[in-house]
Amino acid sequence: MEETLTIDDFKGIFTIISGLMDEKRDYLCQLDGALGDGDIGLTMSKGFRGIKKHLSDFQENDIGVLLMQSGLEMANNAASTMGTLVATALMRAGKVSQGKSECTIADISIAFNAMVEGIKDRGKAQVGDKTILDSLSPAAKAIEEANANGLTLKEAVSNASKAAEKGMSETVYMQSQHGRAGRYLEKSIGHQDPGATVGAYFVKGFEEYIYNISE
């Protein structure tokens, strides 16, 4: 398979992520019901559907512009804390990808790191605070390491997905520090963080697309 991703590949990735958020909507709401408003599945489904709808109208060949506009679609369609964080992440990824019609593993690594930094800046959170960062940050590190070690795109994204899932699972043992979930203090321990789960599904969608085109 090709070791670079084009604008059509990113459209395909967002389409699969949107399908995953639809499929996992009720489960995400169930997780969020234990720690928050119970609506994260609805907002993420709506946000990524907004992005998916926008894809067919997008005729430019600039991946950075696609990512930034996807961030705007998320912000417009998902009026929630998680919607704002994901929108910020996508816009930061778009900013560092501007002018690119193809992305290498190195470019994808830069974009994932920009997403993580964007969420840290916007949410004032750190890894270990039981948030989406606990799945996205390990994924970004996995892609960075894969790039440094000369792994293939498929290997890089597979490692990222495994790292995100592991990070997601480890939030069960963490105490929430932010937002409504932060009010639960030690009672939040024992519950998987819904934000980290959204992050893991985001990377999982990425992995499923790469797997599909490599078959």
C-alpha positions in Angstrom: 0.0 0.0 0.0 1.0 3.6 -0.4 2.9 5.2 2.5 1.1 8.5 2.1 -2.4 9.7 2.6 -4.3 11.9 0.2 -7.4 14.1 0.6 -9.6 11.2 -0.4 -8.0 9.0 2.2 -8.8 11.6 4.9 -12.4 11.7 3.6 -12.6 7.9 3.9 -11.1 8.1 7.5 -13.7 10.6 8.6 -16.5 8.5 7.1 -15.5 5.4 9.1 -15.0 7.4 12.3 -18.5 8.9 11.8 -19.9 5.3 11.4 -18.1 4.2 14.6 -19.5 7.1 16.6 -23.0 6.2 15.4 -22.5 2.5 16.2 -21.1 3.3 19.7 -23.5 6.2 20.5 -25.5 4.4 23.2 -22.4 2.9 24.8 -20.7 6.3 25.0 -23.8 7.8 26.5 -23.9 4.9 29.0 -20.2 5.6 30.0 -21.0 9.4 30.2 -24.0 8.8 32.4 -21.8 7.5 35.2 -19.6 10.6 35.1 -21.3 13.4 33.2 -24.3 14.5 31.3 -24.9 11.2 29.6 -24.9 12.8 26.1 -21.4 12.4 24.8 -22.5 9.7 22.4 -25.2 11.9 20.9 -22.9 14.9 20.5 -20.0 12.9 19.0 -22.4 11.2 16.6 -23.9 14.5 15.6 -20.5 16.2 15.3 -18.9 13.6 13.1 -22.1 13.3 11.0 -21.7 17.1 10.3 -18.1 16.5 9.2 -19.2 13.5 7.0 -22.0 15.6 5.4 -19.4 18.4 4.6 -17.0 16.0 2.9 -19.0 15.6 -0.4 -19.0 19.4 -0.8 -15.3 19.8 -0.2 -13.5 20.2 -3.6 -10.1 21.5 -2.6 -6.9 19.4 -2.5 -5.5 20.9 0.7 -5.6 18.4 3.6 -5.0 21.2 6.1 -8.0 23.1 4.9 -10.1 19.9 5.1 -9.0 19.3 8.7 -9.7 22.9 9.8 -13.1 22.9 8.1 -13.9 19.6 9.8 -13.0 21.3 13.1 -15.5 24.0 12.3 -18.2 21.5 11.4 -17.6 19.7 14.7 -17.9 23.0 16.6 -21.1 23.9 14.8 -22.8 20.5 15.2 -21.6 19.4 18.7 -22.2 22.2 21.2 -20.5 20.5 24.2 -17.2 20.4 26.0 -16.1 17.4 24.1 -17.2 19.0 20.8 -15.1 22.0 21.6 -12.1 19.9 22.4 -12.3 17.7 19.3 -12.9 20.8 17.2 -9.8 22.5 18.6 -7.8 19.3 18.0 -8.9 19.1 14.3 -8.2 22.8 13.7 -4.7 22.5 15.2 -4.0 19.4 13.0 -5.2 21.4 10.0 -3.0 24.3 10.8 0.2 22.2 10.8 -1.0 20.4 7.6 -1.8 23.4 5.5 -0.7 23.3 1.9 -0.3 19.5 1.9 -2.0 17.3 -0.7 -0.3 14.2 0.7 0.7 13.3 4.3 3.6 11.0 5.2 3.9 9.2 8.5 6.1 12.2 9.7 3.3 14.6 8.7 0.7 12.5 10.5 2.9 12.4 13.6 3.1 16.2 13.6 -0.7 16.4 13.2 -1.4 14.0 16.1 1.0 15.9 18.4 -0.7 19.2 17.4 -4.1 17.6 18.3 -2.8 16.6 21.7 -1.3 20.1 22.4 -4.5 21.8 21.2 -6.6 19.8 23.7 -4.1 20.5 26.5 -4.3 24.2 25.8 -8.0 24.3 25.5 -9.0 22.0 28.3 -6.1 22.9 30.7 -5.7 19.1 31.3 -2.7 16.8 31.3 -2.2 13.1 30.7 -3.4 11.2 33.8 -6.3 13.6 34.4 -8.8 11.0 33.0 -9.7 12.8 29.8 -9.5 12.2 26.0 -5.7 13.0 26.3 -5.2 9.6 28.0 -6.0 7.8 24.7 -4.8 10.4 22.1 -1.5 11.2 23.7 -0.3 7.5 23.8 -1.5 7.2 20.2 0.6 10.3 19.2 3.6 8.8 20.9 3.2 5.5 19.1 3.1 7.2 15.7 6.1 9.3 16.6 8.1 6.2 17.6 6.9 4.3 14.5 8.2 7.2 12.3 11.5 7.3 14.1 11.9 3.5 13.7 11.0 3.4 10.0 7.8 1.4 10.4 5.1 1.3 7.7 2.0 3.5 7.8 -0.1 0.4 8.6 2.2 -0.6 11.5 2.3 3.0 12.8 -1.5 3.3 12.9 -2.0 -0.2 14.3 0.4 0.6 17.1 -1.4 3.9 17.7 -4.7 2.2 18.0 -3.4 -0.3 20.4 -1.8 2.5 22.5 -5.1 4.5 22.5 -7.1 1.4 23.6 -4.6 0.7 26.4 -4.7 4.3 27.5 -8.5 4.3 27.4 -8.7 1.1 29.6 -6.3 2.6 32.1 -8.6 5.5 32.8 -10.7 3.0 34.9 -8.1 3.3 37.6 -7.8 7.2 37.4 -9.7 9.9 39.3 -11.4 12.6 37.2 -9.9 16.0 37.6 -12.0 18.2 35.3 -15.6 19.2 34.4 -18.7 17.5 35.8 -16.8 14.2 36.3 -14.3 16.0 38.6 -17.1 16.5 41.1 -17.2 12.7 41.7 -13.6 12.7 43.1 -12.6 9.2 44.1 -16.0 7.9 43.1 -15.0 8.3 39.5 -12.4 5.5 40.0 -13.7 2.3 38.5 -15.4 4.0 35.6 -13.9 4.2 32.1 -13.6 7.8 30.9 -16.0 8.5 28.0 -13.7 11.2 26.5 -10.8 8.8 26.4 -13.1 6.3 24.8 -14.0 8.8 22.1 -10.3 9.3 21.5 -9.7 5.6 21.1 -12.6 5.2 18.6 -11.2 8.2 16.6 -7.9 6.3 16.3 -9.7 3.0 15.7 -11.5 4.5 12.7 -8.2 5.6 11.4 -6.9 2.0 11.8 -9.9 0.5 10.1 -9.6 2.7 7.1 -5.9 1.8 6.7 -6.6 -1.9 7.2 -9.4 -1.8 4.5 -7.2 -0.1 1.8 -4.3 -2.5 2.5 -6.3 -5.6 1.9 
